[in-house]
Amino acid sequence: MTEPGEGAAAKDANGGVRAGNLARVLRLVHLGGEQSRAQLTAVTGLNRSTIADLVAELAGDGWVVEREPGPVGRVGRPSPVVAAAPTTVVIAVNPEVDAVEIAAIDLARTIAVRERIESTSLLGADEVAPLVAGVIDRWTRGALAGMRVIAVGVAVPGLVRAADGLVRNAPHLGWTDLPLRASIAAATGLPVAVGNDASLGALAEHLFGAAQGVDDLVYLNGGPSGIGGGIIVHGAPVGGVGGFAGEFGQNRVDVSSDAVLEDVVSRARLLAALGLAVADEATLASALAAAADEDAVRAECSRQRAFLAQAIADAVNILNPSVVVLGGFLALLASVDVEGFAADVAARAMTENAEGLRILPASLAADRLLLGAAELAWTTARVI
């Protein structure tokens, strides 16, 4: 199986242009969902015969499928509908302190199969690659039988060097200078991409979620491994020179102490106030809603919200985003009093920078990190 346009490039003097057009059509279907040939013609500016030819090649190579549209109530033959094929997938992986979540995701962002592997101890650096390879092998002989797996994307709660996928430091997992990309590639035989989980969450929310269509945003996610962040400026992710940008959780909150943001705005502290040892996002949300009026819970939420509001205000002053998206338990903290929290952020930020600012909960729920990892995998496989 070739990449979109690879075969055409060898036999077409304008192979580079054709490959670009094939990738463009496929990306439109990936980002916008199924579309008619007429819509693709209008968006790309290419003529109908060219679109028909491109779609035929993509369909022949297994990237898209075509079907006749339903009744449209008008005279004439309607344009065929082009949709991403469900038979080609990437594997998305999100290791955390209490579990590893793995999913197979197609170009239409449909999760074909997923598995959450719970753990009572941290996953060792030497365990992650064989675990991923084992799951892929089992799936390809079962749920993914007859399907094509083309790449792996991994969302890691830590610092990942963009140049080579080296996990420089994932403190909550105990990983230091782990060559994760190379290890998983060797174990699976697939192209592998590794990125910071919050940066990938930001990308997913920007492309498909709460901040879809927003070009300037800050994303903050709170999970079992602390607080991470992602930044989109002028529609492009900001990674910094090494790929380490967005570590809001490590910002000092008091110059007189070593405490950082994720020490004081903490999922563990919130769980303790609620009397819970562990909880997934849904359970935590239900428990917080039920206990929001209890003195201890209200006091803990108020304290954490104040620190979080200041951190967001600092980000607003520096980056001037139009939207701040909150994921994980941070969204729950804001949801206790949405208007009051937004007013607190605005009061702490420069008036001009906060004008028109919207603070939104992440809309992709537990899928956001997996979708971000999948997006990285598709890009690494040079599909979109």
C-alpha positions as semicolon CSV with decimal commas, in nm:
position;residue;x (nm);y (nm);z (nm)
1;M;0,000;0,000;0,000
2;T;0,145;0,336;-0,101
3;E;0,099;0,672;0,058
4;P;-0,151;0,899;-0,117
5;G;0,007;0,995;-0,448
6;E;0,321;0,784;-0,411
7;G;0,238;0,554;-0,700
8;A;0,119;0,842;-0,915
9;A;0,440;1,036;-0,860
10;A;0,646;0,766;-1,028
11;K;0,444;0,777;-1,347
12;D;0,337;1,139;-1,358
13;A;0,576;1,422;-1,442
14;N;0,372;1,643;-1,211
15;G;0,374;1,381;-0,937
16;G;0,452;1,634;-0,666
17;V;0,147;1,842;-0,752
18;R;-0,073;1,538;-0,779
19;A;0,051;1,397;-0,447
20;G;-0,026;1,733;-0,286
21;N;-0,377;1,733;-0,430
22;L;-0,439;1,377;-0,311
23;A;-0,326;1,467;0,039
24;R;-0,537;1,783;0,033
25;V;-0,854;1,597;-0,062
26;L;-0,789;1,333;0,202
27;R;-0,727;1,599;0,469
28;L;-1,054;1,774;0,380
29;V;-1,242;1,449;0,431
30;H;-1,049;1,379;0,751
31;L;-1,112;1,720;0,907
32;G;-1,457;1,794;0,769
33;G;-1,614;1,452;0,753
34;E;-1,782;1,302;0,450
35;Q;-1,830;1,543;0,161
36;S;-1,970;1,528;-0,188
37;R;-1,747;1,551;-0,490
38;A;-1,917;1,881;-0,566
39;Q;-1,814;2,019;-0,225
40;L;-1,456;1,904;-0,277
41;T;-1,453;2,068;-0,618
42;A;-1,576;2,398;-0,472
43;V;-1,329;2,400;-0,181
44;T;-1,019;2,299;-0,376
45;G;-1,088;2,497;-0,693
46;L;-1,000;2,191;-0,900
47;N;-1,228;2,085;-1,184
48;R;-1,479;1,802;-1,152
49;S;-1,287;1,554;-1,361
50;T;-0,970;1,609;-1,159
51;I;-1,158;1,555;-0,832
52;A;-1,319;1,241;-0,974
53;D;-0,976;1,110;-1,074
54;L;-0,820;1,191;-0,735
55;V;-1,106;1,032;-0,546
56;A;-1,086;0,722;-0,762
57;E;-0,718;0,681;-0,679
58;L;-0,776;0,735;-0,309
59;A;-1,059;0,483;-0,314
60;G;-0,851;0,232;-0,508
61;D;-0,573;0,260;-0,250
62;G;-0,816;0,212;0,037
63;W;-0,811;0,562;0,186
64;V;-1,169;0,664;0,106
65;V;-1,499;0,509;0,005
66;E;-1,767;0,652;-0,220
67;R;-2,139;0,608;-0,193
68;E;-2,447;0,753;-0,353
69;P;-2,613;1,024;-0,142
70;G;-2,961;0,995;-0,002
71;P;-3,260;1,167;-0,165
72;V;-3,204;1,542;-0,197
73;G;-3,536;1,646;-0,348
74;R;-3,400;1,799;-0,664
75;V;-3,377;1,716;-1,031
76;G;-3,055;1,570;-1,165
77;R;-2,804;1,315;-1,046
78;P;-2,656;1,418;-0,711
79;S;-2,281;1,417;-0,657
80;P;-2,135;1,101;-0,495
81;V;-2,034;1,133;-0,131
82;V;-1,672;1,073;-0,031
83;A;-1,593;0,943;0,320
84;A;-1,283;0,816;0,498
85;A;-1,245;0,440;0,471
86;P;-1,290;0,262;0,804
87;T;-1,038;-0,009;0,719
88;T;-0,720;0,193;0,774
89;V;-0,631;0,287;1,132
90;V;-0,358;0,423;1,353
91;I;-0,293;0,319;1,711
92;A;-0,316;0,587;1,981
93;V;-0,154;0,530;2,319
94;N;-0,180;0,728;2,642
95;P;0,024;0,595;2,937
96;E;-0,070;0,735;3,278
97;V;0,021;0,664;3,637
98;D;-0,277;0,435;3,692
99;A;-0,343;0,287;3,348
100;V;-0,247;0,271;2,983
101;E;-0,520;0,348;2,733
102;I;-0,484;0,224;2,376
103;A;-0,720;0,275;2,082
104;A;-0,737;0,207;1,709
105;I;-0,873;0,515;1,529
106;D;-0,959;0,565;1,164
107;L;-0,945;0,879;0,949
108;A;-1,305;0,960;1,035
109;R;-1,198;0,968;1,403
110;T;-1,404;0,659;1,477
111;I;-1,257;0,446;1,754
112;A;-1,268;0,093;1,619
113;V;-1,150;-0,066;1,942
114;R;-1,006;0,061;2,269
115;E;-0,868;-0,089;2,585
116;R;-0,778;0,054;2,923
117;I;-0,516;-0,152;3,102
118;E;-0,534;-0,067;3,471
119;S;-0,221;-0,082;3,682
120;T;-0,156;-0,063;4,055
121;S;0,208;0,030;3,994
122;L;0,395;0,251;3,750
123;L;0,462;0,111;3,406
124;G;0,837;0,048;3,378
125;A;1,033;0,200;3,095
126;D;1,108;-0,151;2,965
127;E;0,742;-0,255;2,972
128;V;0,569;0,001;2,754
129;A;0,695;-0,109;2,409
130;P;0,615;-0,482;2,450
131;L;0,277;-0,395;2,601
132;V;0,182;-0,183;2,298
133;A;0,316;-0,442;2,055
134;G;0,124;-0,718;2,232
135;V;-0,205;-0,531;2,214
136;I;-0,158;-0,452;1,845
137;D;-0,075;-0,814;1,769
138;R;-0,383;-0,936;1,956
139;W;-0,608;-0,680;1,785
140;T;-0,482;-0,757;1,434
141;R;-0,575;-1,121;1,493
142;G;-0,913;-1,022;1,634
143;A;-1,098;-0,689;1,630
144;L;-0,876;-0,543;1,356
145;A;-0,850;-0,855;1,140
146;G;-0,842;-0,755;0,773
147;M;-0,772;-0,390;0,859
148;R;-0,454;-0,196;0,792
149;V;-0,256;-0,050;1,085
150;I;-0,011;0,211;0,958
151;A;0,137;0,404;1,254
152;V;0,141;0,459;1,629
153;G;0,100;0,789;1,815
154;V;0,179;0,821;2,186
155;A;0,063;1,097;2,422
156;V;0,301;1,109;2,720
157;P;0,251;1,313;3,038
158;G;0,600;1,459;3,029
159;L;0,865;1,639;2,828
160;V;0,915;1,482;2,485
161;R;1,195;1,598;2,258
162;A;1,038;1,679;1,925
163;A;1,343;1,588;1,719
164;D;1,353;1,217;1,806
165;G;1,065;1,129;2,040
166;L;1,296;1,090;2,339
167;V;1,103;1,123;2,665
168;R;1,339;1,354;2,851
169;N;1,140;1,360;3,172
170;A;0,803;1,214;3,266
171;P;0,839;1,256;3,644
172;H;0,508;1,102;3,745
173;L;0,588;0,789;3,542
174;G;0,950;0,777;3,655
175;W;1,081;0,794;3,297
176;T;1,401;0,981;3,216
177;D;1,566;0,995;2,873
178;L;1,354;0,705;2,751
179;P;1,388;0,639;2,373
180;L;1,018;0,560;2,352
181;R;0,974;0,620;1,981
182;A;1,262;0,392;1,888
183;S;1,153;0,123;2,135
184;I;0,793;0,105;2,012
185;A;0,901;0,121;1,648
186;A;1,136;-0,173;1,702
187;A;0,868;-0,373;1,884
188;T;0,587;-0,308;1,635
189;G;0,761;-0,247;1,304
190;L;0,547;0,062;1,254
191;P;0,624;0,435;1,222
192;V;0,590;0,591;1,567
193;A;0,544;0,947;1,689
194;V;0,558;1,060;2,051
195;G;0,436;1,391;2,191
196;N;0,337;1,565;2,511
197;D;-0,016;1,469;2,610
198;A;-0,144;1,819;2,681
199;S;0,000;1,958;2,357
200;L;-0,179;1,681;2,169
201;G;-0,498;1,752;2,365
202;A;-0,470;2,115;2,255
203;L;-0,434;2,005;1,893
204;A;-0,740;1,778;1,917
205;E;-0,958;2,046;2,076
206;H;-0,837;2,296;1,813
207;L;-0,916;2,070;1,519
208;F;-1,226;1,887;1,638
209;G;-1,343;2,011;1,978
210;A;-1,431;2,316;2,185
211;A;-1,183;2,542;2,004
212;Q;-1,255;2,424;1,649
213;G;-1,191;2,714;1,414
214;V;-1,010;2,916;1,683
215;D;-0,659;3,020;1,582
216;D;-0,528;3,149;1,916
217;L;-0,589;2,939;2,223
218;V;-0,439;2,805;2,542
219;Y;-0,527;2,458;2,663
220;L;-0,473;2,339;3,020
221;N;-0,536;1,981;3,124
222;G;-0,544;1,840;3,475
223;G;-0,498;1,467;3,521
224;P;-0,341;1,207;3,748
225;S;0,006;1,321;3,635
226;G;-0,049;1,687;3,715
227;I;-0,112;1,985;3,490
228;G;0,008;2,024;3,135
229;G;-0,071;2,270;2,863
230;G;-0,072;2,334;2,493
231;I;-0,059;2,653;2,290
232;I;-0,196;2,730;1,944
233;V;-0,091;3,063;1,788
234;H;-0,219;3,174;1,448
235;G;-0,355;2,822;1,397
236;A;-0,022;2,646;1,454
237;P;0,092;2,450;1,759
238;V;0,375;2,612;1,955
239;G;0,635;2,360;2,070
240;G;0,941;2,572;2,135
241;V;1,297;2,486;2,037
242;G;1,289;2,139;2,194
243;G;0,916;2,072;2,188
244;F;0,876;2,142;2,561
245;A;0,650;2,450;2,553
246;G;0,330;2,457;2,758
247;E;0,449;2,329;3,096
248;F;0,220;2,558;3,292
249;G;0,202;2,310;3,578
250;Q;0,567;2,375;3,664
251;N;0,529;2,750;3,714
252;R;0,615;2,867;4,065
253;V;0,317;3,000;4,256
254;D;0,518;3,160;4,539
255;V;0,876;3,283;4,518
256;S;0,924;3,201;4,887
257;S;0,866;2,828;4,834
258;D;0,934;2,550;4,585
259;A;0,563;2,491;4,523
260;V;0,452;2,487;4,159
261;L;0,103;2,515;4,015
262;E;0,034;2,142;4,002
263;D;0,127;2,112;4,370
264;V;-0,153;2,345;4,475
265;V;-0,404;2,280;4,196
266;S;-0,415;1,907;4,239
267;R;-0,646;1,622;4,146
268;A;-0,516;1,425;4,444
269;R;-0,606;1,710;4,682
270;L;-0,953;1,729;4,529
271;L;-1,002;1,355;4,564
272;A;-0,891;1,372;4,927
273;A;-1,143;1,647;5,001
274;L;-1,412;1,428;4,847
275;G;-1,300;1,124;5,043
276;L;-1,207;0,929;4,731
277;A;-0,893;0,725;4,674
278;V;-0,926;0,694;4,296
279;A;-1,185;0,802;4,038
280;D;-1,221;0,839;3,664
281;E;-1,341;1,171;3,522
282;A;-1,709;1,076;3,526
283;T;-1,699;0,955;3,886
284;L;-1,508;1,263;3,997
285;A;-1,760;1,492;3,827
286;S;-2,053;1,318;3,995
287;A;-1,887;1,325;4,336
288;L;-1,800;1,693;4,307
289;A;-2,155;1,786;4,203
290;A;-2,298;1,592;4,497
291;A;-2,059;1,740;4,756
292;A;-2,013;2,094;4,622
293;D;-2,188;2,250;4,923
294;E;-1,984;2,068;5,187
295;D;-1,753;2,307;5,372
296;A;-1,432;2,112;5,318
297;V;-1,501;2,058;4,948
298;R;-1,609;2,418;4,892
299;A;-1,296;2,549;5,066
300;E;-1,064;2,323;4,866
301;C;-1,231;2,416;4,536
302;S;-1,213;2,786;4,623
303;R;-0,844;2,764;4,707
304;Q;-0,757;2,573;4,390
305;R;-0,972;2,797;4,171
306;A;-0,785;3,106;4,292
307;F;-0,446;2,962;4,195
308;L;-0,584;2,838;3,862
309;A;-0,740;3,176;3,783
310;Q;-0,406;3,348;3,841
311;A;-0,223;3,099;3,619
312;I;-0,473;3,153;3,340
313;A;-0,455;3,530;3,380
314;D;-0,076;3,514;3,344
315;A;-0,115;3,310;3,025
316;V;-0,373;3,557;2,895
317;N;-0,137;3,849;2,959
318;I;0,150;3,677;2,776
319;L;-0,032;3,512;2,484
320;N;-0,358;3,708;2,444
321;P;-0,566;3,406;2,332
322;S;-0,931;3,429;2,234
323;V;-1,013;3,099;2,406
324;V;-0,883;2,904;2,704
325;V;-0,988;2,539;2,705
326;L;-0,982;2,345;3,030
327;G;-0,966;1,967;3,039
328;G;-0,978;1,702;3,309
329;F;-1,040;1,808;3,667
330;L;-0,958;2,172;3,579
331;A;-1,284;2,190;3,384
332;L;-1,465;2,056;3,690
333;L;-1,313;2,326;3,911
334;A;-1,430;2,596;3,672
335;S;-1,775;2,440;3,639
336;V;-1,850;2,498;4,010
337;D;-1,918;2,863;3,916
338;V;-1,846;2,928;3,549
339;E;-1,932;3,299;3,543
340;G;-1,758;3,368;3,872
341;F;-1,443;3,190;3,757
342;A;-1,434;3,382;3,429
343;A;-1,479;3,709;3,618
344;D;-1,194;3,615;3,853
345;V;-0,961;3,547;3,560
346;A;-1,057;3,875;3,394
347;A;-0,998;4,067;3,718
348;R;-0,645;3,925;3,746
349;A;-0,550;3,986;3,381
350;M;-0,492;4,309;3,191
351;T;-0,830;4,444;3,084
352;E;-0,736;4,470;2,718
353;N;-0,591;4,119;2,701
354;A;-0,901;3,966;2,855
355;E;-1,149;4,140;2,626
356;G;-1,369;3,882;2,458
357;L;-1,189;3,595;2,629
358;R;-1,387;3,271;2,652
359;I;-1,309;2,994;2,899
360;L;-1,452;2,665;2,775
361;P;-1,450;2,305;2,895
362;A;-1,285;2,055;2,665
363;S;-1,557;1,892;2,455
364;L;-1,385;1,571;2,348
365;A;-1,404;1,422;2,698
366;A;-1,180;1,120;2,757
367;D;-1,107;1,090;2,383
368;R;-0,910;1,413;2,350
369;L;-0,561;1,274;2,422
370;L;-0,619;0,966;2,207
371;L;-0,745;1,179;1,918
372;G;-0,442;1,405;1,953
373;A;-0,208;1,105;1,951
374;A;-0,388;0,969;1,643
375;E;-0,347;1,302;1,466
376;L;0,026;1,288;1,533
377;A;0,036;0,934;1,396
378;W;-0,146;1,026;1,074
379;T;0,100;1,311;1,020
380;T;0,399;1,087;1,089
381;A;0,269;0,834;0,838
382;R;0,253;1,122;0,585
383;V;-0,112;1,059;0,519
384;I;-0,252;1,408;0,590
